Structures are given as C-alpha cells and as structure tokens.
Amino acid sequence: MKPWLPALIPACALVLAGCGAVDAGEPVQLPTTQACFVSGASGFPVSLEVASDNAARQKGLMGRKELAENAGMLFQYQEQRPASYGFWMFKTLIPLDIAYLDDQGVIVSMRHMHPCASSRGTDCPSYPAGEPFWNAVEMKAGYFADRGISPGDRLAWPATDCPP
C-alpha cells in the first residue's frame, strides 16, 4: 500500500458521504405553473412548483412545515417511469397525497403518503405508482378526496381554461 493512501481515505469518505445526499434545509425557489385538476364538469385551480431536474425532484417537499390549500409540486420527467417507480417521505414533515399522471395528464393512480419519522432513509417506505407514469403531483393529504378527484380525471397545465 502506498504510504499516503491511509491519510487520503478519511478525506475521500467525507467527499463520498456528501455525494447524492439530500438536504431538507430551506426550500429552494422553483418555477411555478398554474394548473387545473379537471374532474367531470368541475375544475380545481392549483399553483404548482415544478421540479424538473434530479436535484429538485430528490428534494421535493422535504422540510416543509406547511403547504397552502391549493398548492403542490409537479414532478416532471423526460421519459416514462415504470409502475415500480415510487416516491418516499424521507425528511418530509406533512402528510401528502400523490397523483401519478400519464403523458396526457390523466391520473393513472393515486397514493396517500405518511411522513417518515426515521433519520435513516432506508427505513422509509416507498409509494410506487403501480402504473407507468410520466409526471406526478403531490398535494396536501386529503386534497383529492375532498374534491372527488380520482384516477381517470386529469391535470391541465398550464391552465388555460379551468371549468368552474
């Protein structure tokens, strides 16, 4: 072994430990879009933060202590995600509902997600979509049920025409 290698190992471990780590600190300012959930003849306008890159999607709504009534987060992907792909609630403090959307914005599945109290991400459950999807929207728990929004309904964004 090279004589300088043992001294280098702790420094490398610190660098690697920080790679890919998700910090729940202060929310990052993300672009927003005005959207509309459409269920039958009813429309429900929402304001969504848009997480369209890996860093924003990894952080999601971590560390948030509250979420406005008609606000949420839209997770955009450039390709279809498999049915086994899921979200987790590591460092997420508020209960959330998630709607998984196809490439036309139609809701293909929904899940209720509970905060994970563990300080270890490996202890937090995953909430897989159960159906292939292109995008996902997280809203405050109960948002969809309170409005009768269910699979088969859709999200229109940007919202140009939202039924009353």
N, C-alpha and C positions, 0 to 999 in steps of 0.2 A: 504494500500500500504506500502511496506517496505520502511523505511526511506532512504536507499541507492539507490533505484530504479530511482528516478528522476535524480540523478547525473550520473547514468550509461546510460541513454537514449541518450544524445548527442554523447557519445563515440561510442555507437552501431550504431547510424545513420551514423557516418563517416565511420565506417568499412563497413557497408552495401552499402553505396554510391560507394565505390571503387570496390565492387564485380561485375564482369562482365563488368566493364567499359572498353571501347575500347579507347586506346590512339593512336593518329595518329602520334606521335613523329617520331623519326628516324626509317628508315626501318630496319627490323630485317633481318639478313643474313639467307636466306633459301637455302636448297639444290636446285640445278638446274638440269634440264634434257634437252637434245637436242631432239627435236621432229620435225615432218614434217606434215603440212597440205597437204593432197592429194586431188586434185580436177581434175577429169578426168585423163589425162596423165601428168598433171603438179604437181610438188611438191614445197612446200614453207617451207624451214627450219626455225625453230624458236628455241629460247632459253627460257625455261620456268622455273620460280621459282615455287617450289612445296609446296603448302600449304596443308598439310595432317593431321593436328591436329586442334582442335577447336580454339585455340588461333591464329594460323596463318591464318585460314580461316576467323575469325572475323576481323582481321586487314586488310587482303587483300592488296590492293594498296593504302590504306589511306595515306594521307600526301605526296604522291609522286608529284613532280612538273613536271616530265617528265618520259617518257618511251621510250627506244630505239626502233627503227623501227621494228625490228624482235624479240622483247622481250615481254613477257607477264607473266601471272600467271596461273598455273594449280591448280584447286581446286579438291582434291581427297577425295572421301567418301568411307566408307566401306560397305555402303548399298545404295540401290536405293532411290533417293529423289522423292517425289511426284510432279506432274505437278504444284501444287500451290506453291511450294517452290521457293523462289526468292532471288535475291541479291539486295542490295541498295547501294547508293553512299554517305552515310554519311561520312563527312571528306575526301572525295575523290575529288581531285582538277582537274583532267584531264578527258575529256570525254572518255568513253570506250565502246567497243563492247564486247559482251559475246556470246560464243557458248556453248550450253548445249549438252553433249555427252552421248550416251548410253554406255553399258558395253563393246562394241567393238570399241569405239572411233568414232562412226558415229555421225555426228552433227544432233540432232533431232530438235533443234530450235535455233534461234539467236535473240538478242535484242541489241538495241543501248541505252546506259545509259548516262544520263547527270549528271554533278556534282550537288550536293545539297548544296546550299548556307546557309541553316539553321544551327544554332548551336544546334538545337534540333533534334535528330534522328527521333523522332516521326513525324516530318514534312517532312521527305524524302520519296519519293515514293519507292515502291518495284518493281522489274522487274522479275515477275515469269516466269518460263521456259515454261509453257503451255503444256509441255510433261514430263513424268517421265524421270529422267536422273541419271547418276552415277557420272559424273565428269563435270567440266565446265572450260572454258579457257577465261580469259579476255585479250584483246589486245587493243592497241590504236584505238580510233574511226576511222573508215574508212578502217581499215586493211583488213577485209574480203571482203568488196565491191570492193576495189581497186584490189583485186586478183581474183575476181569472185568465192570466196569460199561461199558456201551456204549449207542449210540443205541437207543431203544425202552424202556430202563429209565427209572426216574423218580426224582424228588426229592419227598419228602413233607415239608412244613413248615407249621406247626410239627409236629414229630414227636410223634404221639400213640401210634402203635403201630409199632414197628420190629421186623421179623422177626429171629430170632436168626441 
